[in-house]
Structure formats: C-alpha cells, structure tokens
Amino acid sequence: MTINDEILILANQLANAGNKPSVAMIKAKLNKKVPLPVIISALKVWQHDPSFTSIPEEKYDINKAADITDTTVETNTFRQNLNHELAQMKQEIIELKQLVKQLIEQQKS
C-alpha cells in the first residue's frame, strides 16, 4: 500500500464518519511521518469513495509492500498532481468556450 493509498483511505474513513478530511486530521492518523506536501497533494485530488476504506486482501502483499520505494510514492504523487492539473485545464477550456460563445452572441445583438 502506498502512502497515497493510506491517505485516501483515511480521508474516506473520515468522510464516512461525517467529518471533512483535513491535513491535520490525516497527519494525526498516519502511522508514520509524511511530508505535508504529500498529504496536501493527495487531499487535493481526493474524491469521496465510501467503499474505498481499505486495500482488498488479494491486492495487498506484505512482500511487495516492503519493496515500495520513495520513487513509487513520488511517481504516484506526480500522476495525481498531473491528473488534477489536467482536470483544471479542461474546466478552464469549458469556461473559455462559454465566454467566446457569449461574446459572439453579444456581437450579434
């Protein structure tokens, strides 16, 4: 299980309990020290999935978990950040298209 998985699981558990996940709440519940930027970036891309509160047993292998390196955590964080940035860019494109449409409508009037 990656640290991002653990953060997302904790966020879902907190949300399921009726609390809004925060950096402080997540940090307090983590088993080991994690840099704040990692927690922040994971929470930025977090979307509530009530069923994602643990890793299924067949996916979790203690030997594989021991092989996870900082590079894996950095790669996952990078991918999550990239997905978040892409989502923001898509939203901006939609907004720009709407503005262009409004401008065209205004000029027709």
C-alpha positions as CSV (number, residue, x, y, z in Angstrom):
1,M,0.0,0.0,0.0
2,T,1.4,3.4,-1.0
3,I,1.3,6.4,1.3
4,N,-1.2,8.0,-1.1
5,D,-3.5,4.9,-0.7
6,E,-3.3,5.3,3.1
7,I,-4.1,9.0,2.9
8,L,-7.1,8.3,0.6
9,I,-8.3,5.5,2.8
10,L,-8.1,7.8,5.9
11,A,-9.9,10.6,4.0
12,N,-12.7,8.2,3.1
13,Q,-13.0,6.9,6.6
14,L,-13.2,10.5,7.9
15,A,-15.8,11.5,5.3
16,N,-17.9,8.3,6.1
17,A,-17.8,9.3,9.7
18,G,-19.3,12.7,8.8
19,N,-16.1,14.7,9.1
20,K,-14.4,16.8,6.4
21,P,-10.9,15.4,5.9
22,S,-8.1,18.0,6.7
23,V,-4.4,17.8,6.6
24,A,-4.2,17.9,10.4
25,M,-6.7,15.1,10.8
26,I,-4.9,12.9,8.2
27,K,-1.5,13.6,9.7
28,A,-2.7,12.7,13.2
29,K,-4.0,9.3,11.9
30,L,-1.0,8.3,9.8
31,N,1.2,5.5,11.1
32,K,4.5,7.3,10.1
33,K,5.7,10.8,9.4
34,V,4.7,12.0,5.9
35,P,5.8,15.4,4.5
36,L,2.9,17.9,4.4
37,P,3.1,18.5,0.7
38,V,2.4,14.8,0.1
39,I,-0.7,14.9,2.3
40,I,-1.8,18.2,0.7
41,S,-1.4,16.9,-2.9
42,A,-3.2,13.6,-2.1
43,L,-6.1,15.5,-0.5
44,K,-6.3,17.9,-3.5
45,V,-7.1,15.0,-5.8
46,W,-9.2,13.0,-3.3
47,Q,-12.7,12.3,-4.2
48,H,-15.0,10.6,-1.7
49,D,-15.5,6.9,-2.5
50,P,-17.3,5.4,0.5
51,S,-16.3,1.9,-0.4
52,F,-12.5,2.7,-0.5
53,T,-11.7,2.3,3.2
54,S,-9.1,-0.5,3.0
55,I,-7.0,-2.3,0.5
56,P,-8.6,-5.7,-0.6
57,E,-6.6,-8.6,0.8
58,E,-5.8,-10.1,-2.7
59,K,-4.2,-6.8,-3.7
60,Y,-2.1,-6.4,-0.6
61,D,1.1,-8.5,-0.4
62,I,3.4,-7.7,2.5
63,N,6.5,-8.6,0.5
64,K,5.5,-6.3,-2.4
65,A,4.7,-3.5,0.1
66,A,8.2,-3.8,1.5
67,D,9.6,-3.1,-1.9
68,I,7.8,0.2,-2.4
69,T,10.3,3.0,-2.7
70,D,10.2,6.7,-2.4
71,T,10.3,6.8,-6.2
72,T,7.0,5.0,-6.3
73,V,5.4,7.5,-3.9
74,E,6.8,10.4,-5.9
75,T,5.6,8.9,-9.2
76,N,2.1,8.4,-7.7
77,T,2.1,11.9,-6.4
78,F,3.2,13.2,-9.7
79,R,0.4,11.3,-11.5
80,Q,-2.2,12.6,-9.1
81,N,-0.9,16.2,-9.5
82,L,-0.9,15.8,-13.3
83,N,-4.5,14.4,-13.3
84,H,-5.6,17.3,-11.1
85,E,-3.9,19.9,-13.3
86,L,-5.5,18.3,-16.4
87,A,-8.9,18.4,-14.8
88,Q,-8.4,22.1,-14.0
89,M,-7.3,22.8,-17.6
90,K,-10.4,21.0,-19.0
91,Q,-12.6,23.1,-16.8
92,E,-10.9,26.3,-17.9
93,I,-11.3,25.3,-21.6
94,I,-15.1,24.8,-21.0
95,E,-15.3,28.2,-19.3
96,L,-13.4,29.9,-22.2
97,K,-15.7,28.3,-24.8
98,Q,-18.7,29.6,-22.9
99,L,-17.1,33.1,-22.8
100,V,-16.4,33.0,-26.5
101,K,-20.0,32.0,-27.2
102,Q,-21.3,34.8,-25.0
103,L,-19.1,37.3,-26.9
104,I,-20.3,36.1,-30.2
105,E,-23.9,36.4,-29.0
106,Q,-23.2,39.9,-27.8
107,Q,-21.8,41.0,-31.1
108,K,-24.8,39.6,-33.0
109,S,-27.1,41.8,-30.9
